[in-house]
Amino acid sequence: MIKNGSARTFKNEGSGNSWGYLATYGKQSVTNDNLGLVVLFPREMFVGFHEDRFNNVVEVFGSNLDTNYYFAAAWNKNQTALKTKQTL
């Protein structure tokens, strides 16, 4: 996920049966609106979080080349979308 000076990064590797996530929230749309982006992954596939100057990355690995993850986005101008980072 690209690093953005206007957005905060949140990450959690998950525990037990809960999924982990790598997320950003803040003014990161082309129109400078609040936007939330998240990658969700099963805890048992988590390898590690990594970063460089431009990106935050979550590394996952599945058995038999079967890896599951989900990507989602929420825009604060959507009537039913998430409005704050607390609801992300």
PyMOL Python script that loads the backbone (N, CA, C, O; Angstrom):
from pymol import cmd

cmd.read_pdbstr("""\
ATOM      1  N   MET A   1       0.852  -1.156   0.000  1.00  0.00           N
ATOM      2  CA  MET A   1       0.000   0.000   0.000  1.00  0.00           C
ATOM      3  C   MET A   1       0.907   1.231   0.000  1.00  0.00           C
ATOM      4  O   MET A   1       1.852   1.312   0.785  1.00  0.00           O
ATOM      5  N   ILE A   2       0.621   2.169  -0.867  1.00  0.00           N
ATOM      6  CA  ILE A   2       1.465   3.350  -0.994  1.00  0.00           C
ATOM      7  C   ILE A   2       1.405   4.201   0.279  1.00  0.00           C
ATOM      8  O   ILE A   2       0.341   4.354   0.878  1.00  0.00           O
ATOM      9  N   LYS A   3       2.537   4.743   0.680  1.00  0.00           N
ATOM     10  CA  LYS A   3       2.565   5.660   1.823  1.00  0.00           C
ATOM     11  C   LYS A   3       2.078   7.017   1.351  1.00  0.00           C
ATOM     12  O   LYS A   3       2.397   7.456   0.246  1.00  0.00           O
ATOM     13  N   ASN A   4       1.310   7.669   2.192  1.00  0.00           N
ATOM     14  CA  ASN A   4       0.743   8.962   1.868  1.00  0.00           C
ATOM     15  C   ASN A   4       0.859   9.832   3.111  1.00  0.00           C
ATOM     16  O   ASN A   4       0.352   9.459   4.169  1.00  0.00           O
ATOM     17  N   GLY A   5       1.507  10.971   3.007  1.00  0.00           N
ATOM     18  CA  GLY A   5       1.698  11.856   4.155  1.00  0.00           C
ATOM     19  C   GLY A   5       0.410  12.410   4.726  1.00  0.00           C
ATOM     20  O   GLY A   5       0.410  12.916   5.848  1.00  0.00           O
ATOM     21  N   SER A   6      -0.694  12.330   3.989  1.00  0.00           N
ATOM     22  CA  SER A   6      -1.989  12.829   4.459  1.00  0.00           C
ATOM     23  C   SER A   6      -2.852  11.740   5.075  1.00  0.00           C
ATOM     24  O   SER A   6      -3.959  12.019   5.536  1.00  0.00           O
ATOM     25  N   ALA A   7      -2.368  10.512   5.091  1.00  0.00           N
ATOM     26  CA  ALA A   7      -3.155   9.390   5.623  1.00  0.00           C
ATOM     27  C   ALA A   7      -2.349   8.673   6.701  1.00  0.00           C
ATOM     28  O   ALA A   7      -1.124   8.578   6.620  1.00  0.00           O
ATOM     29  N   ARG A   8      -3.053   8.172   7.707  1.00  0.00           N
ATOM     30  CA  ARG A   8      -2.420   7.370   8.761  1.00  0.00           C
ATOM     31  C   ARG A   8      -2.477   5.897   8.387  1.00  0.00           C
ATOM     32  O   ARG A   8      -3.399   5.449   7.706  1.00  0.00           O
ATOM     33  N   THR A   9      -1.488   5.161   8.837  1.00  0.00           N
ATOM     34  CA  THR A   9      -1.418   3.721   8.584  1.00  0.00           C
ATOM     35  C   THR A   9      -1.760   2.968   9.861  1.00  0.00           C
ATOM     36  O   THR A   9      -1.325   3.342  10.950  1.00  0.00           O
ATOM     37  N   PHE A  10      -2.546   1.899   9.718  1.00  0.00           N
ATOM     38  CA  PHE A  10      -2.951   1.039  10.825  1.00  0.00           C
ATOM     39  C   PHE A  10      -2.641  -0.398  10.426  1.00  0.00           C
ATOM     40  O   PHE A  10      -2.884  -0.791   9.285  1.00  0.00           O
ATOM     41  N   LYS A  11      -2.113  -1.176  11.346  1.00  0.00           N
ATOM     42  CA  LYS A  11      -1.836  -2.573  11.021  1.00  0.00           C
ATOM     43  C   LYS A  11      -1.982  -3.437  12.258  1.00  0.00           C
ATOM     44  O   LYS A  11      -1.736  -3.013  13.388  1.00  0.00           O
ATOM     45  N   ASN A  12      -2.396  -4.676  11.992  1.00  0.00           N
ATOM     46  CA  ASN A  12      -2.570  -5.659  13.054  1.00  0.00           C
ATOM     47  C   ASN A  12      -2.411  -7.028  12.415  1.00  0.00           C
ATOM     48  O   ASN A  12      -3.042  -7.311  11.396  1.00  0.00           O
ATOM     49  N   GLU A  13      -1.582  -7.876  12.996  1.00  0.00           N
ATOM     50  CA  GLU A  13      -1.340  -9.197  12.404  1.00  0.00           C
ATOM     51  C   GLU A  13      -2.456 -10.186  12.689  1.00  0.00           C
ATOM     52  O   GLU A  13      -2.444 -11.294  12.153  1.00  0.00           O
ATOM     53  N   GLY A  14      -3.426  -9.809  13.526  1.00  0.00           N
ATOM     54  CA  GLY A  14      -4.524 -10.706  13.873  1.00  0.00           C
ATOM     55  C   GLY A  14      -4.086 -11.667  14.972  1.00  0.00           C
ATOM     56  O   GLY A  14      -2.906 -11.747  15.313  1.00  0.00           O
ATOM     57  N   SER A  15      -5.052 -12.389  15.515  1.00  0.00           N
ATOM     58  CA  SER A  15      -4.746 -13.383  16.543  1.00  0.00           C
ATOM     59  C   SER A  15      -5.855 -14.421  16.550  1.00  0.00           C
ATOM     60  O   SER A  15      -7.009 -14.117  16.245  1.00  0.00           O
ATOM     61  N   GLY A  16      -5.495 -15.649  16.902  1.00  0.00           N
ATOM     62  CA  GLY A  16      -6.501 -16.708  16.919  1.00  0.00           C
ATOM     63  C   GLY A  16      -7.178 -16.835  15.578  1.00  0.00           C
ATOM     64  O   GLY A  16      -6.520 -17.013  14.552  1.00  0.00           O
ATOM     65  N   ASN A  17      -8.501 -16.743  15.586  1.00  0.00           N
ATOM     66  CA  ASN A  17      -9.279 -16.837  14.345  1.00  0.00           C
ATOM     67  C   ASN A  17      -9.559 -15.483  13.706  1.00  0.00           C
ATOM     68  O   ASN A  17     -10.198 -15.420  12.656  1.00  0.00           O
ATOM     69  N   SER A  18      -9.089 -14.392  14.325  1.00  0.00           N
ATOM     70  CA  SER A  18      -9.360 -13.072  13.754  1.00  0.00           C
ATOM     71  C   SER A  18      -8.401 -12.779  12.602  1.00  0.00           C
ATOM     72  O   SER A  18      -7.259 -13.240  12.595  1.00  0.00           O
ATOM     73  N   TRP A  19      -8.876 -12.020  11.647  1.00  0.00           N
ATOM     74  CA  TRP A  19      -8.070 -11.652  10.491  1.00  0.00           C
ATOM     75  C   TRP A  19      -7.190 -10.468  10.841  1.00  0.00           C
ATOM     76  O   TRP A  19      -7.529  -9.666  11.711  1.00  0.00           O
ATOM     77  N   GLY A  20      -6.066 -10.362  10.164  1.00  0.00           N
ATOM     78  CA  GLY A  20      -5.195  -9.213  10.305  1.00  0.00           C
ATOM     79  C   GLY A  20      -5.508  -8.194   9.223  1.00  0.00           C
ATOM     80  O   GLY A  20      -6.288  -8.459   8.308  1.00  0.00           O
ATOM     81  N   TYR A  21      -4.888  -7.021   9.340  1.00  0.00           N
ATOM     82  CA  TYR A  21      -5.140  -5.983   8.346  1.00  0.00           C
ATOM     83  C   TYR A  21      -3.957  -5.028   8.229  1.00  0.00           C
ATOM     84  O   TYR A  21      -3.158  -4.873   9.152  1.00  0.00           O
ATOM     85  N   LEU A  22      -3.875  -4.405   7.078  1.00  0.00           N
ATOM     86  CA  LEU A  22      -3.021  -3.262   6.800  1.00  0.00           C
ATOM     87  C   LEU A  22      -3.950  -2.236   6.178  1.00  0.00           C
ATOM     88  O   LEU A  22      -4.557  -2.491   5.138  1.00  0.00           O
ATOM     89  N   ALA A  23      -4.064  -1.067   6.817  1.00  0.00           N
ATOM     90  CA  ALA A  23      -5.053  -0.086   6.376  1.00  0.00           C
ATOM     91  C   ALA A  23      -4.478   1.322   6.415  1.00  0.00           C
ATOM     92  O   ALA A  23      -3.539   1.613   7.157  1.00  0.00           O
ATOM     93  N   THR A  24      -5.065   2.184   5.600  1.00  0.00           N
ATOM     94  CA  THR A  24      -4.765   3.614   5.654  1.00  0.00           C
ATOM     95  C   THR A  24      -6.085   4.366   5.686  1.00  0.00           C
ATOM     96  O   THR A  24      -7.094   3.900   5.158  1.00  0.00           O
ATOM     97  N   TYR A  25      -6.064   5.545   6.319  1.00  0.00           N
ATOM     98  CA  TYR A  25      -7.250   6.393   6.341  1.00  0.00           C
ATOM     99  C   TYR A  25      -6.800   7.845   6.374  1.00  0.00           C
ATOM    100  O   TYR A  25      -5.921   8.223   7.148  1.00  0.00           O
ATOM    101  N   GLY A  26      -7.419   8.650   5.520  1.00  0.00           N
ATOM    102  CA  GLY A  26      -7.114  10.072   5.494  1.00  0.00           C
ATOM    103  C   GLY A  26      -7.383  10.656   4.131  1.00  0.00           C
ATOM    104  O   GLY A  26      -8.017  10.034   3.279  1.00  0.00           O
ATOM    105  N   LYS A  27      -6.892  11.855   3.941  1.00  0.00           N
ATOM    106  CA  LYS A  27      -7.126  12.575   2.686  1.00  0.00           C
ATOM    107  C   LYS A  27      -6.196  12.009   1.613  1.00  0.00           C
ATOM    108  O   LYS A  27      -5.072  12.476   1.428  1.00  0.00           O
ATOM    109  N   GLN A  28      -6.698  10.992   0.913  1.00  0.00           N
ATOM    110  CA  GLN A  28      -5.877  10.327  -0.099  1.00  0.00           C
ATOM    111  C   GLN A  28      -6.603  10.076  -1.412  1.00  0.00           C
ATOM    112  O   GLN A  28      -6.159   9.264  -2.224  1.00  0.00           O
ATOM    113  N   SER A  29      -7.713  10.767  -1.624  1.00  0.00           N
ATOM    114  CA  SER A  29      -8.387  10.662  -2.920  1.00  0.00           C
ATOM    115  C   SER A  29      -7.892  11.783  -3.833  1.00  0.00           C
ATOM    116  O   SER A  29      -7.250  12.724  -3.367  1.00  0.00           O
ATOM    117  N   VAL A  30      -8.181  11.688  -5.108  1.00  0.00           N
ATOM    118  CA  VAL A  30      -7.744  12.722  -6.049  1.00  0.00           C
ATOM    119  C   VAL A  30      -8.427  14.060  -5.778  1.00  0.00           C
ATOM    120  O   VAL A  30      -7.934  15.106  -6.199  1.00  0.00           O
ATOM    121  N   THR A  31      -9.570  14.030  -5.070  1.00  0.00           N
ATOM    122  CA  THR A  31     -10.272  15.269  -4.725  1.00  0.00           C
ATOM    123  C   THR A  31     -10.023  15.669  -3.273  1.00  0.00           C
ATOM    124  O   THR A  31     -10.723  16.527  -2.736  1.00  0.00           O
ATOM    125  N   ASN A  32      -9.021  15.044  -2.634  1.00  0.00           N
ATOM    126  CA  ASN A  32      -8.610  15.357  -1.266  1.00  0.00           C
ATOM    127  C   ASN A  32      -9.684  15.039  -0.224  1.00  0.00           C
ATOM    128  O   ASN A  32      -9.762  15.698   0.813  1.00  0.00           O
ATOM    129  N   ASP A  33     -10.507  14.032  -0.501  1.00  0.00           N
ATOM    130  CA  ASP A  33     -11.510  13.559   0.455  1.00  0.00           C
ATOM    131  C   ASP A  33     -10.896  12.455   1.312  1.00  0.00           C
ATOM    132  O   ASP A  33      -9.889  11.853   0.938  1.00  0.00           O
ATOM    133  N   ASN A  34     -11.516  12.197   2.472  1.00  0.00           N
ATOM    134  CA  ASN A  34     -11.080  11.085   3.303  1.00  0.00           C
ATOM    135  C   ASN A  34     -11.430   9.770   2.617  1.00  0.00           C
ATOM    136  O   ASN A  34     -12.541   9.581   2.121  1.00  0.00           O
ATOM    137  N   LEU A  35     -10.464   8.878   2.602  1.00  0.00           N
ATOM    138  CA  LEU A  35     -10.615   7.582   1.960  1.00  0.00           C
ATOM    139  C   LEU A  35      -9.922   6.545   2.830  1.00  0.00           C
ATOM    140  O   LEU A  35      -8.809   6.759   3.311  1.00  0.00           O
ATOM    141  N   GLY A  36     -10.592   5.431   3.023  1.00  0.00           N
ATOM    142  CA  GLY A  36     -10.002   4.315   3.754  1.00  0.00           C
ATOM    143  C   GLY A  36      -9.695   3.178   2.800  1.00  0.00           C
ATOM    144  O   GLY A  36     -10.524   2.821   1.962  1.00  0.00           O
ATOM    145  N   LEU A  37      -8.506   2.609   2.927  1.00  0.00           N
ATOM    146  CA  LEU A  37      -8.093   1.466   2.130  1.00  0.00           C
ATOM    147  C   LEU A  37      -7.615   0.386   3.089  1.00  0.00           C
ATOM    148  O   LEU A  37      -6.945   0.687   4.077  1.00  0.00           O
ATOM    149  N   VAL A  38      -7.953  -0.872   2.806  1.00  0.00           N
ATOM    150  CA  VAL A  38      -7.555  -1.949   3.707  1.00  0.00           C
ATOM    151  C   VAL A  38      -7.301  -3.238   2.932  1.00  0.00           C
ATOM    152  O   VAL A  38      -7.988  -3.551   1.959  1.00  0.00           O
ATOM    153  N   VAL A  39      -6.296  -3.973   3.392  1.00  0.00           N
ATOM    154  CA  VAL A  39      -6.040  -5.343   2.945  1.00  0.00           C
ATOM    155  C   VAL A  39      -6.255  -6.223   4.169  1.00  0.00           C
ATOM    156  O   VAL A  39      -5.628  -6.015   5.208  1.00  0.00           O
ATOM    157  N   LEU A  40      -7.146  -7.210   4.043  1.00  0.00           N
ATOM    158  CA  LEU A  40      -7.448  -8.155   5.127  1.00  0.00           C
ATOM    159  C   LEU A  40      -6.870  -9.517   4.778  1.00  0.00           C
ATOM    160  O   LEU A  40      -6.900  -9.927   3.617  1.00  0.00           O
ATOM    161  N   PHE A  41      -6.342 -10.224   5.780  1.00  0.00           N
ATOM    162  CA  PHE A  41      -5.723 -11.520   5.531  1.00  0.00           C
ATOM    163  C   PHE A  41      -5.922 -12.431   6.733  1.00  0.00           C
ATOM    164  O   PHE A  41      -5.998 -11.942   7.860  1.00  0.00           O
ATOM    165  N   PRO A  42      -6.009 -13.749   6.526  1.00  0.00           N
ATOM    166  CA  PRO A  42      -6.139 -14.686   7.640  1.00  0.00           C
ATOM    167  C   PRO A  42      -4.854 -14.715   8.478  1.00  0.00           C
ATOM    168  O   PRO A  42      -3.750 -14.694   7.933  1.00  0.00           O
ATOM    169  N   ARG A  43      -5.005 -14.762   9.759  1.00  0.00           N
ATOM    170  CA  ARG A  43      -3.856 -14.757  10.671  1.00  0.00           C
ATOM    171  C   ARG A  43      -2.853 -15.862  10.331  1.00  0.00           C
ATOM    172  O   ARG A  43      -1.645 -15.631  10.376  1.00  0.00           O
ATOM    173  N   GLU A  44      -3.336 -17.046   9.996  1.00  0.00           N
ATOM    174  CA  GLU A  44      -2.429 -18.167   9.760  1.00  0.00           C
ATOM    175  C   GLU A  44      -1.572 -17.987   8.507  1.00  0.00           C
ATOM    176  O   GLU A  44      -0.612 -18.733   8.313  1.00  0.00           O
ATOM    177  N   MET A  45      -1.897 -17.013   7.651  1.00  0.00           N
ATOM    178  CA  MET A  45      -1.105 -16.763   6.450  1.00  0.00           C
ATOM    179  C   MET A  45      -0.139 -15.598   6.614  1.00  0.00           C
ATOM    180  O   MET A  45       0.625 -15.297   5.697  1.00  0.00           O
ATOM    181  N   PHE A  46      -0.162 -14.942   7.764  1.00  0.00           N
ATOM    182  CA  PHE A  46       0.684 -13.776   8.005  1.00  0.00           C
ATOM    183  C   PHE A  46       2.151 -14.172   8.129  1.00  0.00           C
ATOM    184  O   PHE A  46       2.496 -15.074   8.893  1.00  0.00           O
ATOM    185  N   VAL A  47       3.018 -13.486   7.366  1.00  0.00           N
ATOM    186  CA  VAL A  47       4.465 -13.681   7.460  1.00  0.00           C
ATOM    187  C   VAL A  47       5.102 -12.470   8.124  1.00  0.00           C
ATOM    188  O   VAL A  47       5.918 -12.623   9.033  1.00  0.00           O
ATOM    189  N   GLY A  48       4.735 -11.250   7.676  1.00  0.00           N
ATOM    190  CA  GLY A  48       5.325 -10.059   8.283  1.00  0.00           C
ATOM    191  C   GLY A  48       4.890  -8.783   7.592  1.00  0.00           C
ATOM    192  O   GLY A  48       4.380  -8.795   6.472  1.00  0.00           O
ATOM    193  N   PHE A  49       5.106  -7.682   8.294  1.00  0.00           N
ATOM    194  CA  PHE A  49       4.909  -6.355   7.717  1.00  0.00           C
ATOM    195  C   PHE A  49       6.279  -5.822   7.307  1.00  0.00           C
ATOM    196  O   PHE A  49       7.270  -6.015   8.010  1.00  0.00           O
ATOM    197  N   HIS A  50       6.317  -5.150   6.156  1.00  0.00           N
ATOM    198  CA  HIS A  50       7.561  -4.571   5.652  1.00  0.00           C
ATOM    199  C   HIS A  50       7.244  -3.175   5.133  1.00  0.00           C
ATOM    200  O   HIS A  50       6.093  -2.858   4.836  1.00  0.00           O
ATOM    201  N   GLU A  51       8.267  -2.355   5.028  1.00  0.00           N
ATOM    202  CA  GLU A  51       8.062  -1.040   4.431  1.00  0.00           C
ATOM    203  C   GLU A  51       9.355  -0.537   3.829  1.00  0.00           C
ATOM    204  O   GLU A  51      10.453  -0.934   4.220  1.00  0.00           O
ATOM    205  N   ASP A  52       9.189   0.348   2.867  1.00  0.00           N
ATOM    206  CA  ASP A  52      10.321   1.075   2.320  1.00  0.00           C
ATOM    207  C   ASP A  52       9.917   2.544   2.286  1.00  0.00           C
ATOM    208  O   ASP A  52       8.932   2.930   2.916  1.00  0.00           O
ATOM    209  N   ARG A  53      10.637   3.331   1.589  1.00  0.00           N
ATOM    210  CA  ARG A  53      10.370   4.772   1.569  1.00  0.00           C
ATOM    211  C   ARG A  53       8.988   5.131   1.010  1.00  0.00           C
ATOM    212  O   ARG A  53       8.407   6.145   1.397  1.00  0.00           O
ATOM    213  N   PHE A  54       8.465   4.305   0.107  1.00  0.00           N
ATOM    214  CA  PHE A  54       7.226   4.636  -0.588  1.00  0.00           C
ATOM    215  C   PHE A  54       6.033   3.748  -0.247  1.00  0.00           C
ATOM    216  O   PHE A  54       4.895   4.134  -0.510  1.00  0.00           O
ATOM    217  N   ASN A  55       6.263   2.571   0.330  1.00  0.00           N
ATOM    218  CA  ASN A  55       5.197   1.582   0.487  1.00  0.00           C
ATOM    219  C   ASN A  55       5.190   0.914   1.860  1.00  0.00           C
ATOM    220  O   ASN A  55       6.225   0.777   2.511  1.00  0.00           O
ATOM    221  N   ASN A  56       3.997   0.505   2.277  1.00  0.00           N
ATOM    222  CA  ASN A  56       3.790  -0.428   3.383  1.00  0.00           C
ATOM    223  C   ASN A  56       3.295  -1.725   2.754  1.00  0.00           C
ATOM    224  O   ASN A  56       2.430  -1.703   1.878  1.00  0.00           O
ATOM    225  N   VAL A  57       3.846  -2.857   3.201  1.00  0.00           N
ATOM    226  CA  VAL A  57       3.531  -4.143   2.585  1.00  0.00           C
ATOM    227  C   VAL A  57       3.222  -5.160   3.671  1.00  0.00           C
ATOM    228  O   VAL A  57       3.871  -5.181   4.716  1.00  0.00           O
ATOM    229  N   VAL A  58       2.227  -6.004   3.420  1.00  0.00           N
ATOM    230  CA  VAL A  58       2.006  -7.167   4.273  1.00  0.00           C
ATOM    231  C   VAL A  58       2.369  -8.394   3.443  1.00  0.00           C
ATOM    232  O   VAL A  58       1.914  -8.544   2.309  1.00  0.00           O
ATOM    233  N   GLU A  59       3.182  -9.259   4.012  1.00  0.00           N
ATOM    234  CA  GLU A  59       3.584 -10.488   3.338  1.00  0.00           C
ATOM    235  C   GLU A  59       2.745 -11.634   3.887  1.00  0.00           C
ATOM    236  O   GLU A  59       2.689 -11.853   5.097  1.00  0.00           O
ATOM    237  N   VAL A  60       2.095 -12.360   2.985  1.00  0.00           N
ATOM    238  CA  VAL A  60       1.291 -13.524   3.368  1.00  0.00           C
ATOM    239  C   VAL A  60       1.737 -14.705   2.525  1.00  0.00           C
ATOM    240  O   VAL A  60       2.254 -14.539   1.420  1.00  0.00           O
ATOM    241  N   PHE A  61       1.528 -15.905   3.065  1.00  0.00           N
ATOM    242  CA  PHE A  61       1.906 -17.109   2.336  1.00  0.00           C
ATOM    243  C   PHE A  61       0.934 -18.216   2.694  1.00  0.00           C
ATOM    244  O   PHE A  61       0.699 -18.489   3.871  1.00  0.00           O
ATOM    245  N   GLY A  62       0.372 -18.849   1.684  1.00  0.00           N
ATOM    246  CA  GLY A  62      -0.557 -19.945   1.899  1.00  0.00           C
ATOM    247  C   GLY A  62       0.060 -21.280   1.524  1.00  0.00           C
ATOM    248  O   GLY A  62       1.056 -21.340   0.803  1.00  0.00           O
ATOM    249  N   SER A  63      -0.538 -22.340   2.019  1.00  0.00           N
ATOM    250  CA  SER A  63      -0.059 -23.674   1.665  1.00  0.00           C
ATOM    251  C   SER A  63      -0.558 -24.048   0.276  1.00  0.00           C
ATOM    252  O   SER A  63      -1.640 -23.627  -0.134  1.00  0.00           O
ATOM    253  N   ASN A  64       0.225 -24.833  -0.442  1.00  0.00           N
ATOM    254  CA  ASN A  64      -0.137 -25.289  -1.788  1.00  0.00           C
ATOM    255  C   ASN A  64      -0.484 -24.134  -2.724  1.00  0.00           C
ATOM    256  O   ASN A  64      -1.343 -24.269  -3.595  1.00  0.00           O
ATOM    257  N   LEU A  65       0.180 -23.017  -2.542  1.00  0.00           N
ATOM    258  CA  LEU A  65      -0.023 -21.820  -3.368  1.00  0.00           C
ATOM    259  C   LEU A  65      -1.438 -21.266  -3.290  1.00  0.00           C
ATOM    260  O   LEU A  65      -1.859 -20.528  -4.181  1.00  0.00           O
ATOM    261  N   ASP A  66      -2.176 -21.605  -2.246  1.00  0.00           N
ATOM    262  CA  ASP A  66      -3.534 -21.095  -2.044  1.00  0.00           C
ATOM    263  C   ASP A  66      -3.479 -19.994  -0.984  1.00  0.00           C
ATOM    264  O   ASP A  66      -3.400 -20.285   0.209  1.00  0.00           O
ATOM    265  N   THR A  67      -3.520 -18.751  -1.410  1.00  0.00           N
ATOM    266  CA  THR A  67      -3.437 -17.609  -0.508  1.00  0.00           C
ATOM    267  C   THR A  67      -4.717 -16.795  -0.602  1.00  0.00           C
ATOM    268  O   THR A  67      -5.177 -16.483  -1.700  1.00  0.00           O
ATOM    269  N   ASN A  68      -5.292 -16.452   0.537  1.00  0.00           N
ATOM    270  CA  ASN A  68      -6.528 -15.667   0.576  1.00  0.00           C
ATOM    271  C   ASN A  68      -6.254 -14.294   1.164  1.00  0.00           C
ATOM    272  O   ASN A  68      -5.496 -14.154   2.124  1.00  0.00           O
ATOM    273  N   TYR A  69      -6.879 -13.286   0.579  1.00  0.00           N
ATOM    274  CA  TYR A  69      -6.856 -11.947   1.138  1.00  0.00           C
ATOM    275  C   TYR A  69      -7.997 -11.166   0.498  1.00  0.00           C
ATOM    276  O   TYR A  69      -8.535 -11.561  -0.537  1.00  0.00           O
ATOM    277  N   TYR A  70      -8.354 -10.063   1.125  1.00  0.00           N
ATOM    278  CA  TYR A  70      -9.407  -9.197   0.604  1.00  0.00           C
ATOM    279  C   TYR A  70      -8.902  -7.767   0.609  1.00  0.00           C
ATOM    280  O   TYR A  70      -8.090  -7.386   1.452  1.00  0.00           O
ATOM    281  N   PHE A  71      -9.384  -6.988  -0.327  1.00  0.00           N
ATOM    282  CA  PHE A  71      -9.058  -5.576  -0.428  1.00  0.00           C
ATOM    283  C   PHE A  71     -10.376  -4.805  -0.418  1.00  0.00           C
ATOM    284  O   PHE A  71     -11.343  -5.203  -1.067  1.00  0.00           O
ATOM    285  N   ALA A  72     -10.405  -3.709   0.318  1.00  0.00           N
ATOM    286  CA  ALA A  72     -11.628  -2.891   0.360  1.00  0.00           C
ATOM    287  C   ALA A  72     -11.251  -1.414   0.433  1.00  0.00           C
ATOM    288  O   ALA A  72     -10.153  -1.052   0.856  1.00  0.00           O
ATOM    289  N   ALA A  73     -12.181  -0.584   0.012  1.00  0.00           N
ATOM    290  CA  ALA A  73     -12.006   0.867   0.091  1.00  0.00           C
ATOM    291  C   ALA A  73     -13.325   1.488   0.525  1.00  0.00           C
ATOM    292  O   ALA A  73     -14.398   0.964   0.224  1.00  0.00           O
ATOM    293  N   ALA A  74     -13.238   2.598   1.226  1.00  0.00           N
ATOM    294  CA  ALA A  74     -14.435   3.321   1.663  1.00  0.00           C
ATOM    295  C   ALA A  74     -14.177   4.814   1.501  1.00  0.00           C
ATOM    296  O   ALA A  74     -13.140   5.331   1.918  1.00  0.00           O
ATOM    297  N   TRP A  75     -15.126   5.485   0.897  1.00  0.00           N
ATOM    298  CA  TRP A  75     -15.024   6.922   0.633  1.00  0.00           C
ATOM    299  C   TRP A  75     -15.989   7.629   1.556  1.00  0.00           C
ATOM    300  O   TRP A  75     -17.140   7.206   1.664  1.00  0.00           O
ATOM    301  N   ASN A  76     -15.569   8.694   2.230  1.00  0.00           N
ATOM    302  CA  ASN A  76     -16.433   9.350   3.210  1.00  0.00           C
ATOM    303  C   ASN A  76     -17.626  10.085   2.591  1.00  0.00           C
ATOM    304  O   ASN A  76     -18.534  10.484   3.321  1.00  0.00           O
ATOM    305  N   LYS A  77     -17.651  10.274   1.282  1.00  0.00           N
ATOM    306  CA  LYS A  77     -18.791  10.948   0.641  1.00  0.00           C
ATOM    307  C   LYS A  77     -19.914   9.972   0.285  1.00  0.00           C
ATOM    308  O   LYS A  77     -21.005  10.399  -0.093  1.00  0.00           O
ATOM    309  N   ASN A  78     -19.658   8.676   0.402  1.00  0.00           N
ATOM    310  CA  ASN A  78     -20.694   7.675   0.172  1.00  0.00           C
ATOM    311  C   ASN A  78     -21.661   7.716   1.347  1.00  0.00           C
ATOM    312  O   ASN A  78     -21.219   7.722   2.496  1.00  0.00           O
ATOM    313  N   GLN A  79     -22.955   7.743   1.097  1.00  0.00           N
ATOM    314  CA  GLN A  79     -23.955   7.884   2.152  1.00  0.00           C
ATOM    315  C   GLN A  79     -23.906   6.767   3.186  1.00  0.00           C
ATOM    316  O   GLN A  79     -24.196   7.010   4.357  1.00  0.00           O
ATOM    317  N   THR A  80     -23.547   5.552   2.789  1.00  0.00           N
ATOM    318  CA  THR A  80     -23.537   4.419   3.719  1.00  0.00           C
ATOM    319  C   THR A  80     -22.125   3.975   4.086  1.00  0.00           C
ATOM    320  O   THR A  80     -21.949   2.945   4.736  1.00  0.00           O
ATOM    321  N   ALA A  81     -21.133   4.734   3.681  1.00  0.00           N
ATOM    322  CA  ALA A  81     -19.745   4.321   3.904  1.00  0.00           C
ATOM    323  C   ALA A  81     -19.265   4.701   5.300  1.00  0.00           C
ATOM    324  O   ALA A  81     -19.969   5.357   6.068  1.00  0.00           O
ATOM    325  N   LEU A  82     -18.063   4.272   5.596  1.00  0.00           N
ATOM    326  CA  LEU A  82     -17.402   4.616   6.839  1.00  0.00           C
ATOM    327  C   LEU A  82     -17.093   6.102   6.854  1.00  0.00           C
ATOM    328  O   LEU A  82     -16.665   6.656   5.841  1.00  0.00           O
ATOM    329  N   LYS A  83     -17.303   6.749   7.981  1.00  0.00           N
ATOM    330  CA  LYS A  83     -17.092   8.187   8.054  1.00  0.00           C
ATOM    331  C   LYS A  83     -15.846   8.586   8.811  1.00  0.00           C
ATOM    332  O   LYS A  83     -15.350   9.698   8.627  1.00  0.00           O
ATOM    333  N   THR A  84     -15.322   7.712   9.662  1.00  0.00           N
ATOM    334  CA  THR A  84     -14.145   8.040  10.446  1.00  0.00           C
ATOM    335  C   THR A  84     -13.224   6.841  10.505  1.00  0.00           C
ATOM    336  O   THR A  84     -13.623   5.728  10.165  1.00  0.00           O
ATOM    337  N   LYS A  85     -11.988   7.063  10.937  1.00  0.00           N
ATOM    338  CA  LYS A  85     -11.038   5.952  11.062  1.00  0.00           C
ATOM    339  C   LYS A  85     -11.497   4.955  12.114  1.00  0.00           C
ATOM    340  O   LYS A  85     -11.139   3.780  12.031  1.00  0.00           O
ATOM    341  N   GLN A  86     -12.278   5.383  13.099  1.00  0.00           N
ATOM    342  CA  GLN A  86     -12.763   4.457  14.140  1.00  0.00           C
ATOM    343  C   GLN A  86     -13.702   3.413  13.583  1.00  0.00           C
ATOM    344  O   GLN A  86     -13.788   2.317  14.137  1.00  0.00           O
ATOM    345  N   THR A  87     -14.409   3.711  12.509  1.00  0.00           N
ATOM    346  CA  THR A  87     -15.332   2.745  11.925  1.00  0.00           C
ATOM    347  C   THR A  87     -14.704   1.980  10.772  1.00  0.00           C
ATOM    348  O   THR A  87     -15.371   1.180  10.116  1.00  0.00           O
ATOM    349  N   LEU A  88     -13.432   2.222  10.527  1.00  0.00           N
ATOM    350  CA  LEU A  88     -12.728   1.537   9.442  1.00  0.00           C
ATOM    351  C   LEU A  88     -12.496   0.093   9.795  1.00  0.00           C
ATOM    352  O   LEU A  88     -11.915  -0.651   9.004  1.00  0.00           O
TER     353      LEU A  88
END
""", "prot")
cmd.dss("prot")
cmd.show_as("cartoon", "prot")
cmd.util.cbc("prot")
cmd.orient("prot")
